[in-house]
């Protein structure tokens, strides 16, 4: 029986094992060792035939080894992803007429900007490369390109012309990744004390992924709760990282989804391995985790963030492994708490500062003392947690100068840009506010817009429907001791 290429083998094996079973970069020897036959491609072709997506030529042949052209791909795309009915009048291409069998398919792909051409022509007979196919399928599926590329690792060279069989194989995987409002859970397991791995029979719709909706849909016994929205793993078809409150070790939990029992799992005693605790401001400290130690923030391995994380984003297989290493996953820090105890003093509960897990390119979630409390210089503090363990949990607090506000300017009637005297190289704006006072003594408050920092400048939005009065002058000062300001002026 004729064998496929080693690269194509990797794709087929990943599909058979759940599409998330191989690391992103599969060594050729490893792929070749798991070689699969043309029969596996034939199964995908047969499935698309069964769904009336793929048809043979007039002589009845399927020609799976023939390079696919743009006209053929347009038809497969439209039928696979049910894109019919969105095209306007005309195809938008100079070389496509209503008499062409592929006219309606070309029109649909043009209307949805899936298969554009710079010279205004469709080029129906032109073959499609691996890179082009990944880009096209990603747009048609509205899925991150890294996942689709992972599914198509088999195609070898990015410039290689993809065959009809290879295209069918990728599309057969991609059709299973179409979101469904009726998605049901097929498996659930605990990954660590604050994280579940939940697999569905299809991806959730955007609406069902929203935190408010997910909180309604996911229900647990024994006080366990969802703490943030479920996140689809990069490279998977429908497997999610689901953050929970801290699980009780060895407790049997039942997950109910949309009112139906979806499975049981045992609470995990596995704490996340953090390297050290250290102070970053007068009232804030961070817990460091290192990827080199096998701990990764979920932001690097979820579909929603893969484009924004660039080369740092990667794919974990179904065992959360990549390149020979198994990773612990830090799920969302939302609602997390740790305890910090001064030597000889009483424990203090510190809460996570939102969006500080890895926004500065490092895995260092930050925690802040309650309002008005500060770390006392010279005092030794020890951090403990029921979801993380630290190799170096103790630090001695020191005097850290507050940030300095250098200027502020209005960017709209409801937002201002606040610039520090120097780039903090960190999300130290997070959770902070400033107060604006006009010449008549009227005051407004603006809070930091999470993740808006660009260098030394962050965006602050006015609260309680506040608006800047046109032409008015304001004095801007920090709320609290997080920064100092020489009464910076701002003119609306």
C-alpha positions in Angstrom: 0.0 0.0 0.0 1.4 3.4 -0.9 2.5 5.5 2.1 2.0 9.2 2.5 4.8 11.7 3.3 6.1 11.8 6.8 4.7 15.3 7.2 1.2 14.2 6.1 1.4 11.3 8.5 1.7 13.7 11.5 -1.5 15.4 10.5 -3.4 12.2 10.1 -2.2 10.8 13.4 -3.2 14.0 15.2 -6.7 13.8 13.8 -7.1 10.1 14.8 -5.9 10.9 18.3 -8.0 14.0 18.8 -6.1 16.6 16.8 -4.1 17.7 19.8 -1.8 14.7 20.3 1.4 15.9 18.7 3.6 18.9 19.6 3.7 21.8 17.2 7.0 20.9 15.7 7.0 17.2 15.0 10.4 15.7 14.4 10.5 14.0 11.0 11.7 10.7 12.4 8.9 10.7 14.9 6.3 11.4 12.2 7.8 8.7 9.9 7.7 6.1 12.7 3.9 6.6 12.9 3.3 6.4 9.2 -0.2 6.1 8.0 -1.5 5.0 4.6 -3.6 6.7 1.9 -6.5 4.9 3.4 -6.7 7.6 6.1 -7.0 10.3 3.5 -9.6 8.2 1.8 -11.6 8.2 5.0 -11.7 12.0 5.0 -12.7 12.1 1.3 -15.4 9.5 1.9 -16.8 11.6 4.8 -16.9 14.7 2.6 -18.6 12.7 0.0 -21.2 11.5 2.5 -21.8 15.1 3.5 -22.2 16.0 -0.2 -19.3 18.4 0.1 -16.9 16.6 -2.3 -17.8 15.1 -5.6 -15.7 13.3 -8.2 -15.0 14.2 -11.8 -17.3 13.2 -14.7 -15.5 9.9 -15.1 -16.3 9.1 -11.4 -12.7 9.5 -10.2 -11.8 11.6 -7.1 -8.2 12.2 -8.0 -7.1 12.7 -4.4 -3.5 13.0 -5.4 -4.1 15.8 -7.9 -3.2 19.3 -6.8 -6.4 21.2 -5.9 -7.1 24.4 -7.8 -8.8 27.6 -6.5 -12.1 26.8 -8.2 -12.3 23.4 -6.5 -11.3 24.8 -3.2 -13.9 27.5 -3.3 -16.6 24.9 -3.7 -15.3 22.8 -0.8 -15.1 25.9 1.4 -18.6 27.1 0.7 -20.1 23.6 1.3 -18.0 22.7 4.3 -18.7 25.9 6.2 -22.2 26.5 4.9 -21.2 29.9 3.4 -24.0 30.0 0.9 -26.2 33.1 0.5 -23.9 35.9 1.5 -22.7 37.0 -1.9 -24.1 40.1 -3.6 -24.4 40.6 -7.3 -21.5 39.5 -9.4 -18.4 37.5 -8.4 -16.1 40.5 -8.1 -13.5 38.8 -10.4 -12.8 39.8 -14.0 -12.1 36.2 -15.1 -15.3 34.6 -13.6 -18.6 34.5 -15.5 -22.1 33.3 -14.6 -21.6 30.3 -17.0 -18.7 28.9 -15.0 -19.6 26.0 -12.8 -17.7 27.6 -9.9 -19.3 31.0 -10.3 -21.5 31.0 -7.2 -18.6 29.6 -5.1 -16.2 32.2 -6.3 -18.8 34.9 -5.6 -19.3 33.6 -2.0 -15.6 33.5 -1.2 -15.1 37.0 -2.7 -18.0 38.4 -0.7 -16.4 37.1 2.5 -12.8 38.0 1.5 -11.6 34.4 1.8 -9.9 34.0 -1.6 -9.0 37.5 -2.8 -6.6 38.2 -5.7 -4.5 41.4 -6.0 -5.1 41.7 -9.7 -8.8 41.5 -9.6 -8.9 38.0 -11.1 -9.9 34.7 -9.4 -7.4 32.5 -11.3 -9.6 29.4 -11.0 -7.1 27.0 -12.4 -4.2 28.1 -10.1 -3.1 25.5 -7.5 -3.1 26.3 -3.8 -0.1 26.1 -1.5 -0.1 24.9 2.1 0.4 28.5 3.4 -2.5 29.7 1.4 -4.8 26.9 2.5 -4.1 27.5 6.1 -4.9 31.2 5.8 -8.1 30.6 3.8 -9.3 27.9 6.2 -8.5 30.1 9.2 -10.6 32.9 7.9 -13.5 30.6 6.9 -13.5 29.0 10.3 -12.7 32.2 12.2 -10.1 30.2 14.0 -6.5 31.1 14.9 -4.0 30.3 12.2 -1.7 28.5 14.6 -4.3 25.8 15.2 -5.0 25.3 11.5 -1.3 25.3 10.8 -0.9 22.6 13.5 -3.6 20.5 11.8 -1.8 21.0 8.4 1.7 20.3 9.5 1.5 17.3 7.1 1.7 19.4 4.0 5.4 19.8 4.3 6.8 22.9 2.5 4.6 26.0 2.8 5.1 26.5 -1.0 4.0 22.9 -1.8 0.8 22.6 -3.9 -1.8 20.9 -1.8 -3.6 17.8 -3.2 -7.3 17.3 -3.2 -6.8 14.6 -0.7 -4.8 16.7 1.6 -7.3 19.6 1.4 -10.1 17.1 2.2 -8.2 15.9 5.2 -7.7 19.4 6.6 -11.3 20.4 5.9 -12.6 17.3 7.5 -10.8 18.3 10.7 -11.8 21.9 10.4 -15.6 21.1 9.9 -15.4 19.4 13.3 -14.1 22.7 14.8 -17.2 24.7 13.7 -18.8 26.2 16.9 -22.2 24.8 17.9 -24.8 26.2 20.3 -25.7 22.6 21.1 -22.1 21.5 22.1 -22.1 18.9 24.8 -19.3 17.8 27.2 -17.6 14.4 26.4 -15.0 14.4 29.1 -13.8 16.3 32.1 -10.7 15.9 34.3 -8.9 18.0 36.9 -5.5 19.3 35.8 -4.4 21.1 39.0 -6.0 22.6 42.1 -7.6 25.5 40.0 -7.9 24.1 36.5 -10.0 21.6 34.6 -9.6 20.2 31.1 -13.0 19.9 29.5 -13.6 18.5 26.0 -16.8 19.0 24.0 -18.1 17.4 20.9 -17.8 20.7 19.2 -16.4 24.1 20.1 -18.6 26.6 22.0 -20.1 29.6 20.3 -18.8 33.0 21.2 -22.0 33.6 23.2 -21.6 30.4 25.2 -17.9 31.2 26.0 -18.8 34.5 27.7 -18.2 34.5 31.4 -21.7 35.5 32.4 -23.2 32.8 30.2 -20.6 30.2 31.2 -21.3 30.8 34.9 -24.9 29.9 34.3 -24.0 26.8 32.2 -21.2 25.3 34.4 -22.4 24.1 37.8 -20.6 22.1 40.4 -21.4 20.6 43.8 -19.6 21.2 47.1 -19.0 24.9 46.6 -16.8 24.7 43.6 -17.3 27.5 41.1 -16.2 28.8 37.7 -13.8 31.8 38.2 -13.5 32.9 34.6 -14.5 32.0 31.1 -13.4 28.7 29.5 -10.6 29.0 26.9 -10.2 26.9 23.8 -6.7 25.3 23.7 -4.6 26.1 20.6 -4.4 23.2 18.2 -7.4 21.3 19.7 -10.8 20.9 18.1 -12.9 21.4 21.2 -10.9 21.1 24.4 -11.0 23.9 26.9 -9.0 25.1 29.9 -11.5 25.9 32.5 -10.5 27.9 35.7 -12.2 27.0 39.0 -12.1 28.1 42.6 -9.7 25.9 44.6 -10.7 22.3 44.5 -10.7 20.1 47.6 -8.2 17.2 47.2 -9.8 13.8 46.7 -13.3 15.3 46.7 -15.6 13.8 44.0 -17.2 16.6 42.0 -20.0 16.4 39.5 -20.1 18.9 36.6 -23.5 19.8 35.3 -23.6 21.7 32.0 -26.8 23.5 30.9 -28.8 21.5 33.5 -27.5 18.1 32.5 -25.0 16.0 34.3 -21.8 16.0 32.2 -19.3 14.0 34.2 -17.5 13.6 37.5 -13.9 14.2 38.5 -11.7 14.1 41.6 -10.4 17.3 43.1 -6.7 17.8 42.5 -4.1 18.3 45.2 -1.6 19.5 42.5 -0.3 22.9 43.4 1.4 25.1 40.7 5.1 25.3 41.0 6.1 29.0 41.4 9.8 30.0 41.7 9.7 32.9 44.2 7.7 35.7 45.7 9.1 39.3 45.5 8.0 42.8 46.1 7.3 45.2 43.2 5.7 48.3 44.8 4.9 49.5 48.3 1.7 47.4 48.4 2.1 44.8 45.7 4.2 41.7 45.2 4.4 39.0 42.5 4.8 35.3 42.2 7.2 34.2 39.5 6.8 31.1 37.3 9.2 29.9 34.7 8.5 28.0 31.4 11.9 26.5 31.7 10.6 24.8 34.8 7.7 23.4 32.9 5.1 25.9 34.1 3.2 27.9 31.4 0.6 30.7 31.6 -2.6 29.7 29.8 -2.3 32.8 27.6 0.5 31.1 25.6 -1.6 28.0 24.8 -5.1 29.2 24.1 -6.6 29.9 20.7 -7.8 33.4 21.6 -4.3 34.7 22.4 -2.2 32.8 19.9 -1.8 35.7 17.5 -1.0 38.2 20.1 1.7 36.1 21.8 3.6 35.7 18.5 6.5 33.3 18.6 5.9 32.6 22.3 2.6 30.9 21.6 2.7 27.2 21.1 0.6 24.0 21.1 0.2 21.5 23.8 -1.0 18.0 23.0 -3.8 16.2 24.8 -1.3 15.3 27.6 -0.2 19.0 27.8 3.2 18.1 26.4 5.3 19.7 23.7 8.8 19.0 22.5 9.3 16.3 25.1 8.2 18.3 28.1 4.9 18.1 30.1 3.7 21.5 31.3 1.7 22.7 34.3 -0.8 25.3 33.2 -1.6 28.4 35.1 -5.2 29.2 34.4 -6.9 32.6 34.9 -5.8 34.5 37.9 -9.3 36.1 38.2 -10.5 36.0 41.8 -7.3 34.3 43.1 -6.0 35.0 46.6 -2.8 34.2 48.5 -1.9 34.8 52.1 1.1 37.0 53.1 2.3 36.9 56.7 4.7 39.4 58.3 7.3 37.8 60.6 5.7 37.9 64.1 2.5 39.3 62.7 -1.0 38.3 61.5 -1.7 36.8 58.1 -3.0 39.2 55.4 -5.1 38.1 52.4 -3.8 39.6 49.2 -5.9 39.6 46.0 -4.8 39.1 42.4 -4.3 42.3 40.3 -6.2 41.6 37.1 -4.3 41.2 33.8 -0.9 41.0 35.4 -0.2 37.3 34.8 2.1 37.7 31.7 1.3 41.0 30.1 4.9 42.2 30.4 6.2 39.1 28.7 6.9 37.3 32.0 4.9 34.9 34.1 4.6 37.0 37.2 1.0 37.3 38.5 0.8 40.2 41.0 -1.1 40.4 44.3 -2.0 43.5 46.3 -2.6 44.2 49.9 -6.0 45.5 51.1 -6.6 49.2 50.5 -4.6 51.4 52.8 -2.1 48.6 53.8 1.6 48.6 52.8 4.6 46.4 53.0 6.8 47.6 55.9 10.4 48.1 54.9 12.7 45.8 56.8 10.0 43.3 57.6 10.3 39.7 56.4 7.1 38.3 54.7 6.2 34.8 53.8 3.6 34.0 51.1 1.5 30.8 51.2 -1.3 29.6 49.0 -3.7 26.7 48.7 -3.2 26.6 44.9 0.5 27.4 44.5 3.8 26.4 46.1 6.9 28.6 46.0 10.5 27.5 46.1 11.4 30.8 47.7 8.2 32.2 49.4 9.9 34.7 51.7 11.2 38.2 51.0 12.2 41.3 53.1 10.3 44.4 52.2 12.2 47.5 51.2 11.4 51.1 50.5 10.3 51.5 46.9 9.7 55.0 45.6 6.2 55.5 44.1 5.7 56.0 40.4 5.8 59.6 39.2 3.1 61.1 37.0 4.8 63.4 34.5 1.8 64.5 32.4 -1.9 63.8 31.5 -3.9 64.7 28.4 -7.4 64.2 27.3 -8.0 61.7 24.5 -11.8 61.9 24.5 -14.5 63.3 26.8 -14.4 60.1 28.8 -10.8 59.1 28.8 -7.3 60.5 29.5 -3.8 59.3 28.9 -1.5 59.3 32.0 2.2 59.3 31.4 4.8 58.4 34.0 8.3 59.9 34.2 9.7 56.6 33.0 8.5 53.3 31.6 7.7 50.9 34.5 8.3 47.9 32.2 5.4 46.3 34.0 1.6 46.5 34.5 2.0 48.7 37.6 -1.0 50.9 36.5 -3.3 48.0 37.0 -6.1 48.6 39.6 -5.1 52.3 40.0 -7.1 55.5 39.8 -6.5 59.2 39.5 -8.6 62.2 40.5 -9.3 65.2 38.3 -10.3 68.5 39.9 -11.5 71.5 37.8 -11.2 75.2 38.7 -14.5 75.2 40.6 -13.5 72.2 42.7 -15.6 69.7 40.9 -14.0 66.2 41.0 -13.9 63.3 38.6 -12.3 59.9 39.1 -10.7 57.9 36.3 -9.5 54.2 36.6 -6.9 52.4 34.5 -8.1 50.6 31.5 -6.5 47.2 31.8 -3.9 46.2 29.3 -3.9 49.7 27.7 -0.3 50.6 28.7 2.1 51.5 25.9 5.5 52.1 27.4 5.1 54.8 30.1 1.6 55.8 29.1 -1.7 54.2 30.2 -5.3 55.0 29.5 -7.7 55.9 32.3 -11.5 56.0 31.8 -13.8 58.3 33.8 -16.1 56.5 36.2 -19.8 56.9 37.0 -20.6 58.3 33.5 -18.3 61.2 34.1 -17.3 63.5 31.2 -14.7 66.2 30.7 -16.2 69.7 30.3 -15.0 71.1 26.9 -12.3 73.7 27.4 -12.1 73.1 31.1 -8.7 72.7 32.9 -8.1 70.0 35.5 -5.5 69.1 38.0 -4.6 65.4 38.0 -3.4 63.6 41.1 -3.2 59.8 42.0 -5.7 58.3 44.3 -3.6 56.7 47.1 0.1 56.4 47.4 0.8 54.4 44.3 2.2 57.5 42.5 3.2 61.1 43.2 2.3 64.1 41.1 3.1 67.8 41.2 -0.5 68.5 40.4 -0.2 67.8 36.7 -2.5 69.9 34.6 -4.9 68.8 31.8 -7.0 70.8 29.4 -10.1 69.2 27.9 
